[in-house]
Every structure is written in C-alpha cells, then in structure tokens.
Amino acid sequence: MNFTKLATLGVQGLQAYQPGKPIEELEREYGIKNVIKLASNENPLPTSSLVQEAIQIQNIARYPDGNGFILKQALAEKYGVDKNMITLGNGSNDLLELITRAFVTPAHNVIFSQHAFAVYPIVTQAVGARAIITPAKNWGHDLTAMQAAISDETKLIFIANPNNPTGTWINKTQLKTFLDAVPERILIVIDEAYFEYASENPDYPNSLTWLSNYPNLIVTRTFSKAYGLAGLRVGYSISHPEIADILNRVRQPFNVNSIALAAATAALNDTNYLKKSVALNQAGMQQLTQAFEQMGFSYIPSLGNFIAVEVGNGATTYENLLRQGIIVRPIGGIYQMPKHLRVSIGLASENEAFIQAMQRKSPSD
C-alpha cells in the first residue's frame, strides 16, 4: 500500500517544515558543549518572573478554558478591541493555517512574496490552492507586483511585516495604499510576529488601527518572540467579528493549554520585561551590524530580532559554524537565499562568540 497516494493532492507534494537544529542534537552529533543557538528568532532572555509565578499555580488535571476568556479580556483591554474580534492559536502559525483552511479551496489562489515566511506556501499547498509568488524587491515585498497579481480566483494575501527571514518591512503609507487597492472580497493577513521589535520605528504601521476601515484585514501576532514564550506556543489574530467567528468554528477545542494561557496573560502585563527585551535586541542588532561592516559582510537591514547576512556559501558557512558550536539558520531551499544566513539576536556574549567565529572567514572565502 502506498499511503502517500491516500493523502490529498496538496499534501502529497509537501515537504515537512524544517525547524532550526536543536542544541541537544548538535551536542550529540559533534560532542560539543556550551552550544550557542542563534537560529530560531527566540528571545535570549530567561522567561519573565511574572510568567514563572503564573504557570506554577495552574491545575493541569483540568482542561483549559476553551474560550481563553481571561487572555482575550487582557488583549481586548490592551489594544482597545472587542473580545469577539480575537481568535487564539497554538502560536500564530496555527492562525495562519486556520485562516487558509477556513476560507481557501482548490479553486482559489493565495498571493505572497518571494522570500516570505515558509508557512505561507505550506498552508496554501495543503488545501490544494495555487500559490502566486511575486518577485521580491530589494529582498522585501513588492506591493505593486502583488496588486498586479490579483485575479478573480484570489482569496487571500499574506504579508509579513517585518518579513522573516529578510527583516524587511513596509511603511505606513505603502501599506495603507495597498489596502485601499485590494478588493474587499480578498482577505489580507498582516503577519506581525515581530511587532514589538518593529514598533519602535516611527514609520512602522500598527495594522490594528486600520481594522475598522478594512473589514477584510486580519492581523496576527505572537507571544513567542519579544514576550519570550516560544516554548508554550501562544498566538492570536484580531479581525472583523464575523471572520473571528468563522475561525473559531474550525479552531480545535482547547488549542491553547492552561499553562500557555496563564503565561501569556502574565507576559502581557510585564511591561518591564518587554522593554528589556526590545532594548537588548536593539543593542544586539547594532553589535552585529557593526561587526558585519568591519568584516566586509553585506546584510539586509532588519526590524525583527534577527538579521540576514550574505556570507557567500550559506550551507558551507553554516556547517563551519556548527563545528564551532554555533547554530544559525541557512536560508537556501524554500527561501531561495543560498548565499545568506539568518542570525537571531542573542545575548551580547552570544553575539560576540558568533562574531569571533565569523572573523575566521572572510567574504572572499
């Protein structure tokens, strides 16, 4: 029996998502200790003390609140939206899949940019829809090309702002002009996973402020990055109440567990931790970019907690760094950036260890 043939056509051709290499795996492979991981855009700070206190008092013998009332209430108060506009997910990736599964069929197409987040083509192909991938412009989204790609079959547009893995971003004027031009029948997902880092830039748009003007807009965010909860997987979308209602119909019961709900609620209220995370990221970004300039490496300016740097042969440099106990992310393959590596911003000491390893390689190698 060929079980692959039993899968849907979209799933048959899928390749599984490849996460960053775990520290434990590298230690087993090379017998290395004190490995530094700068591969998965995680927050390098320890979890907030408020979060640690919150998760210790959860009764995990009981099911979580399937509606996530307390977390939704906290999000609604923070952002000035109605609770009925919020959908919770097992990370924001969960929301990206829910949106696609709820609204897109094999008769539709989905538009996203070259070099955009790997989940977009995965969820599009999984439902059997056609992916329209527009060429990037200066490594980022070309909104003019995306607008030109719209057809009668277009149902959904994904925009990552800032984008992973390039770190590129779209300013307020550009994005609003695009939203004005897209027909209301087409859903537009603005993926703001790195919002807390990017919002320090005065020209970076807060898409939530436009929800009342664009009912076809869906904004997704996560607690995995600046809030330091990557291991618990909590994300959310904010949208028109009717869209949120549809998403909650297909959302799995109890898709966010009790510990994650409590942790996210506590994290949302820990403004000191968030400020410290953003400040650390800004300092680390400056530390890396200055080093790249001194070493002669080109990089793509980023508003995330990561940066893509051109190293010549990304796969070779990645392997060399692994042997030195440093894990970064090669972005050839689905991202089509074989000359680059994506490097997450770490603690100052972790960044320095990476810099020293890179100093053993010149751009001409």
LOMIVO-236074 format. One record per residue (C-alpha): residue in one letter; chain; x negated, y negated, z negated. Coordinates in steps of 0.2 Angstrom, whole numbers, padded with zeros to 4 digits. Layout:
! LOMIVO-236074
(a,A,(X,Y,Z));
...
***
This chain:
! LOMIVO-236074
(m,A,(0000,0000,0000));
(n,A,(-0007,-0017,0005));
(f,A,(0000,-0028,-0009));
(t,A,(-0006,-0044,-0001));
(k,A,(0007,-0041,0013));
(l,A,(0021,-0041,-0001));
(a,A,(0016,-0059,-0006));
(t,A,(0024,-0074,0003));
(l,A,(0016,-0080,0018));
(g,A,(0010,-0096,0010));
(v,A,(0002,-0086,-0005));
(q,A,(-0006,-0073,0007));
(g,A,(-0019,-0086,0013));
(l,A,(-0023,-0094,-0003));
(q,A,(-0039,-0094,-0012));
(a,A,(-0039,-0095,-0031));
(y,A,(-0044,-0111,-0039));
(q,A,(-0062,-0110,-0045));
(p,A,(-0064,-0119,-0061));
(g,A,(-0081,-0126,-0067));
(k,A,(-0093,-0112,-0073));
(p,A,(-0091,-0109,-0092));
(i,A,(-0105,-0112,-0104));
(e,A,(-0104,-0094,-0110));
(e,A,(-0106,-0087,-0093));
(l,A,(-0122,-0097,-0089));
(e,A,(-0129,-0091,-0106));
(r,A,(-0125,-0073,-0101));
(e,A,(-0132,-0074,-0084));
(y,A,(-0149,-0083,-0087));
(g,A,(-0151,-0080,-0106));
(i,A,(-0151,-0099,-0109));
(k,A,(-0146,-0108,-0125));
(n,A,(-0140,-0126,-0128));
(v,A,(-0132,-0127,-0111));
(i,A,(-0125,-0144,-0106));
(k,A,(-0109,-0144,-0097));
(l,A,(-0105,-0159,-0086));
(a,A,(-0094,-0150,-0073));
(s,A,(-0075,-0152,-0078));
(n,A,(-0072,-0170,-0082));
(e,A,(-0069,-0166,-0101));
(n,A,(-0071,-0179,-0115));
(p,A,(-0088,-0176,-0123));
(l,A,(-0082,-0182,-0140));
(p,A,(-0075,-0170,-0153));
(t,A,(-0057,-0169,-0155));
(s,A,(-0048,-0183,-0165));
(s,A,(-0047,-0181,-0183));
(l,A,(-0029,-0185,-0182));
(v,A,(-0026,-0172,-0170));
(q,A,(-0035,-0159,-0180));
(e,A,(-0024,-0163,-0195));
(a,A,(-0008,-0162,-0184));
(i,A,(-0012,-0145,-0177));
(q,A,(-0016,-0137,-0194));
(i,A,(0002,-0138,-0200));
(q,A,(0011,-0130,-0186));
(n,A,(0021,-0114,-0188));
(i,A,(0016,-0104,-0173));
(a,A,(0028,-0090,-0178));
(r,A,(0042,-0100,-0171));
(y,A,(0045,-0106,-0153));
(p,A,(0040,-0124,-0149));
(d,A,(0053,-0137,-0146));
(g,A,(0058,-0133,-0128));
(n,A,(0063,-0151,-0125));
(g,A,(0047,-0159,-0133));
(f,A,(0058,-0172,-0142));
(i,A,(0045,-0180,-0153));
(l,A,(0032,-0181,-0140));
(k,A,(0044,-0188,-0127));
(q,A,(0050,-0201,-0140));
(a,A,(0032,-0206,-0143));
(l,A,(0029,-0208,-0124));
(a,A,(0045,-0217,-0122));
(e,A,(0041,-0230,-0135));
(k,A,(0023,-0232,-0129));
(y,A,(0027,-0235,-0111));
(g,A,(0045,-0243,-0113));
(v,A,(0054,-0230,-0103));
(d,A,(0069,-0219,-0106));
(k,A,(0066,-0201,-0113));
(n,A,(0076,-0195,-0099));
(m,A,(0063,-0200,-0087));
(i,A,(0050,-0189,-0094));
(t,A,(0045,-0171,-0090));
(l,A,(0032,-0162,-0100));
(g,A,(0020,-0149,-0092));
(n,A,(0006,-0137,-0096));
(g,A,(-0006,-0150,-0090));
(s,A,(-0002,-0162,-0076));
(n,A,(-0006,-0148,-0064));
(d,A,(0009,-0140,-0070));
(l,A,(0019,-0155,-0065));
(l,A,(0011,-0156,-0048));
(e,A,(0017,-0138,-0045));
(l,A,(0034,-0141,-0052));
(i,A,(0037,-0156,-0040));
(t,A,(0032,-0146,-0025));
(r,A,(0042,-0131,-0029));
(a,A,(0057,-0141,-0033));
(f,A,(0058,-0152,-0018));
(v,A,(0047,-0144,-0004));
(t,A,(0051,-0130,0008));
(p,A,(0043,-0122,0023));
(a,A,(0052,-0134,0034));
(h,A,(0043,-0149,0026));
(n,A,(0026,-0156,0027));
(v,A,(0016,-0164,0012));
(i,A,(0003,-0178,0015));
(f,A,(-0013,-0181,0005));
(s,A,(-0030,-0187,0009));
(q,A,(-0046,-0178,0014));
(h,A,(-0057,-0175,-0002));
(a,A,(-0042,-0176,-0013));
(f,A,(-0038,-0166,-0028));
(a,A,(-0039,-0147,-0024));
(v,A,(-0022,-0143,-0032));
(y,A,(-0013,-0153,-0018));
(p,A,(-0017,-0140,-0004));
(i,A,(-0014,-0126,-0016));
(v,A,(0003,-0130,-0021));
(t,A,(0008,-0135,-0003));
(q,A,(0002,-0119,0004));
(a,A,(0010,-0109,-0010));
(v,A,(0028,-0115,-0005));
(g,A,(0024,-0112,0014));
(a,A,(0024,-0131,0018));
(r,A,(0012,-0139,0031));
(a,A,(-0002,-0149,0024));
(i,A,(-0006,-0166,0033));
(i,A,(-0023,-0170,0028));
(t,A,(-0028,-0188,0033));
(p,A,(-0046,-0193,0035));
(a,A,(-0054,-0202,0021));
(k,A,(-0060,-0220,0022));
(n,A,(-0076,-0223,0013));
(w,A,(-0073,-0207,0003));
(g,A,(-0056,-0213,-0003));
(h,A,(-0038,-0213,0003));
(d,A,(-0034,-0222,0020));
(l,A,(-0016,-0228,0016));
(t,A,(-0014,-0234,0034));
(a,A,(-0018,-0217,0041));
(m,A,(-0006,-0209,0028));
(q,A,(0008,-0220,0033));
(a,A,(0005,-0216,0051));
(a,A,(0006,-0198,0047));
(i,A,(0024,-0199,0040));
(s,A,(0036,-0189,0051));
(d,A,(0054,-0183,0049));
(e,A,(0048,-0167,0041));
(t,A,(0038,-0177,0027));
(k,A,(0045,-0173,0010));
(l,A,(0030,-0178,-0002));
(i,A,(0015,-0188,-0003));
(f,A,(0001,-0185,-0016));
(i,A,(-0010,-0200,-0021));
(a,A,(-0024,-0198,-0034));
(n,A,(-0028,-0215,-0041));
(p,A,(-0043,-0214,-0045));
(n,A,(-0046,-0199,-0035));
(n,A,(-0055,-0183,-0041));
(p,A,(-0069,-0179,-0036));
(t,A,(-0074,-0195,-0027));
(g,A,(-0069,-0208,-0041));
(t,A,(-0062,-0220,-0028));
(w,A,(-0047,-0230,-0031));
(i,A,(-0033,-0240,-0024));
(n,A,(-0030,-0258,-0030));
(k,A,(-0013,-0266,-0034));
(t,A,(-0010,-0275,-0018));
(q,A,(-0014,-0260,-0007));
(l,A,(-0004,-0248,-0016));
(k,A,(0012,-0259,-0018));
(t,A,(0011,-0262,0001));
(f,A,(0011,-0244,0004));
(l,A,(0025,-0240,-0007));
(d,A,(0035,-0254,0002));
(a,A,(0032,-0245,0018));
(v,A,(0037,-0227,0014));
(p,A,(0055,-0222,0016));
(e,A,(0065,-0219,0000));
(r,A,(0068,-0201,0006));
(i,A,(0050,-0196,0003));
(l,A,(0044,-0193,-0014));
(i,A,(0027,-0201,-0019));
(v,A,(0017,-0194,-0033));
(i,A,(0004,-0206,-0040));
(d,A,(-0008,-0194,-0050));
(e,A,(-0015,-0205,-0064));
(a,A,(-0025,-0192,-0073));
(y,A,(-0039,-0204,-0077));
(f,A,(-0028,-0219,-0080));
(e,A,(-0035,-0223,-0097));
(y,A,(-0053,-0225,-0090));
(a,A,(-0047,-0234,-0074));
(s,A,(-0035,-0246,-0083));
(e,A,(-0050,-0257,-0089));
(n,A,(-0052,-0263,-0072));
(p,A,(-0040,-0279,-0070));
(d,A,(-0035,-0274,-0052));
(y,A,(-0031,-0256,-0055));
(p,A,(-0012,-0254,-0054));
(n,A,(-0001,-0247,-0068));
(s,A,(0011,-0237,-0057));
(l,A,(0024,-0236,-0072));
(t,A,(0028,-0254,-0070));
(w,A,(0035,-0250,-0052));
(l,A,(0047,-0236,-0057));
(s,A,(0062,-0247,-0057));
(n,A,(0058,-0254,-0040));
(y,A,(0054,-0237,-0031));
(p,A,(0066,-0223,-0037));
(n,A,(0056,-0211,-0026));
(l,A,(0040,-0214,-0036));
(i,A,(0033,-0200,-0048));
(v,A,(0019,-0204,-0060));
(t,A,(0009,-0190,-0068));
(r,A,(-0004,-0192,-0082));
(t,A,(-0013,-0180,-0094));
(f,A,(-0020,-0179,-0112));
(s,A,(-0034,-0168,-0105));
(k,A,(-0046,-0182,-0101));
(a,A,(-0048,-0198,-0112));
(y,A,(-0037,-0190,-0126));
(g,A,(-0049,-0175,-0127));
(l,A,(-0036,-0161,-0127));
(a,A,(-0041,-0152,-0111));
(g,A,(-0041,-0135,-0120));
(l,A,(-0022,-0137,-0125));
(r,A,(-0016,-0142,-0108));
(v,A,(-0003,-0156,-0110));
(g,A,(0003,-0167,-0096));
(y,A,(0018,-0177,-0091));
(s,A,(0027,-0186,-0077));
(i,A,(0038,-0201,-0078));
(s,A,(0051,-0203,-0064));
(h,A,(0069,-0208,-0060));
(p,A,(0080,-0198,-0072));
(e,A,(0088,-0188,-0058));
(i,A,(0071,-0182,-0052));
(a,A,(0066,-0178,-0070));
(d,A,(0082,-0168,-0072));
(i,A,(0078,-0158,-0057));
(l,A,(0060,-0155,-0063));
(n,A,(0067,-0149,-0080));
(r,A,(0078,-0137,-0071));
(v,A,(0063,-0127,-0064));
(r,A,(0052,-0130,-0078));
(q,A,(0048,-0114,-0088));
(p,A,(0056,-0114,-0106));
(f,A,(0043,-0118,-0119));
(n,A,(0030,-0123,-0106));
(v,A,(0021,-0134,-0119));
(n,A,(0016,-0125,-0135));
(s,A,(0019,-0131,-0153));
(i,A,(0001,-0135,-0156));
(a,A,(-0001,-0144,-0140));
(l,A,(0015,-0155,-0143));
(a,A,(0009,-0160,-0161));
(a,A,(-0009,-0163,-0154));
(a,A,(-0003,-0174,-0140));
(t,A,(0009,-0184,-0152));
(a,A,(-0006,-0187,-0164));
(a,A,(-0018,-0192,-0150));
(l,A,(-0006,-0204,-0143));
(n,A,(-0006,-0214,-0159));
(d,A,(-0025,-0213,-0162));
(t,A,(-0030,-0229,-0153));
(n,A,(-0047,-0230,-0161));
(y,A,(-0052,-0213,-0153));
(l,A,(-0046,-0218,-0136));
(k,A,(-0056,-0235,-0137));
(k,A,(-0071,-0225,-0142));
(s,A,(-0069,-0213,-0128));
(v,A,(-0067,-0227,-0115));
(a,A,(-0082,-0236,-0122));
(l,A,(-0093,-0220,-0122));
(n,A,(-0088,-0217,-0104));
(q,A,(-0092,-0235,-0098));
(a,A,(-0109,-0234,-0106));
(g,A,(-0112,-0216,-0099));
(m,A,(-0107,-0222,-0082));
(q,A,(-0120,-0236,-0082));
(q,A,(-0133,-0224,-0089));
(l,A,(-0131,-0213,-0074));
(t,A,(-0129,-0226,-0060));
(q,A,(-0144,-0235,-0066));
(a,A,(-0154,-0219,-0066));
(f,A,(-0147,-0214,-0048));
(e,A,(-0153,-0231,-0042));
(q,A,(-0170,-0229,-0049));
(m,A,(-0172,-0212,-0042));
(g,A,(-0165,-0217,-0025));
(f,A,(-0149,-0206,-0025));
(s,A,(-0134,-0213,-0017));
(y,A,(-0117,-0212,-0027));
(i,A,(-0099,-0216,-0025));
(p,A,(-0093,-0230,-0037));
(s,A,(-0080,-0222,-0049));
(l,A,(-0066,-0227,-0061));
(g,A,(-0065,-0210,-0068));
(n,A,(-0075,-0201,-0081));
(f,A,(-0086,-0193,-0068));
(i,A,(-0096,-0198,-0053));
(a,A,(-0101,-0190,-0036));
(v,A,(-0119,-0192,-0032));
(e,A,(-0127,-0187,-0015));
(v,A,(-0142,-0175,-0018));
(g,A,(-0145,-0168,0000));
(n,A,(-0141,-0150,-0003));
(g,A,(-0127,-0149,-0016));
(a,A,(-0127,-0130,-0018));
(t,A,(-0146,-0129,-0020));
(t,A,(-0147,-0143,-0032));
(y,A,(-0133,-0135,-0042));
(e,A,(-0142,-0119,-0044));
(n,A,(-0158,-0128,-0049));
(l,A,(-0149,-0137,-0062));
(l,A,(-0140,-0121,-0069));
(r,A,(-0158,-0113,-0071));
(q,A,(-0162,-0129,-0082));
(g,A,(-0146,-0126,-0092));
(i,A,(-0136,-0140,-0085));
(i,A,(-0119,-0136,-0077));
(v,A,(-0112,-0149,-0064));
(r,A,(-0099,-0146,-0050));
(p,A,(-0103,-0143,-0032));
(i,A,(-0090,-0150,-0021));
(g,A,(-0093,-0142,-0004));
(g,A,(-0079,-0130,0001));
(i,A,(-0062,-0137,-0001));
(y,A,(-0068,-0154,-0005));
(q,A,(-0079,-0155,0011));
(m,A,(-0093,-0164,0002));
(p,A,(-0108,-0151,0003));
(k,A,(-0121,-0165,0000));
(h,A,(-0114,-0171,-0016));
(l,A,(-0112,-0165,-0034));
(r,A,(-0098,-0171,-0046));
(v,A,(-0106,-0175,-0063));
(s,A,(-0095,-0178,-0078));
(i,A,(-0100,-0192,-0090));
(g,A,(-0106,-0184,-0106));
(l,A,(-0114,-0190,-0122));
(a,A,(-0129,-0201,-0120));
(s,A,(-0141,-0187,-0124));
(e,A,(-0132,-0175,-0112));
(n,A,(-0133,-0188,-0098));
(e,A,(-0152,-0190,-0102));
(a,A,(-0155,-0172,-0101));
(f,A,(-0146,-0172,-0084));
(i,A,(-0156,-0187,-0078));
(q,A,(-0173,-0179,-0083));
(a,A,(-0168,-0163,-0073));
(m,A,(-0164,-0173,-0058));
(q,A,(-0180,-0183,-0059));
(r,A,(-0189,-0166,-0054));
(k,A,(-0180,-0168,-0037));
(s,A,(-0182,-0182,-0025));
(p,A,(-0169,-0187,-0012));
(s,A,(-0181,-0181,0002));
(d,A,(-0182,-0163,-0005));
***
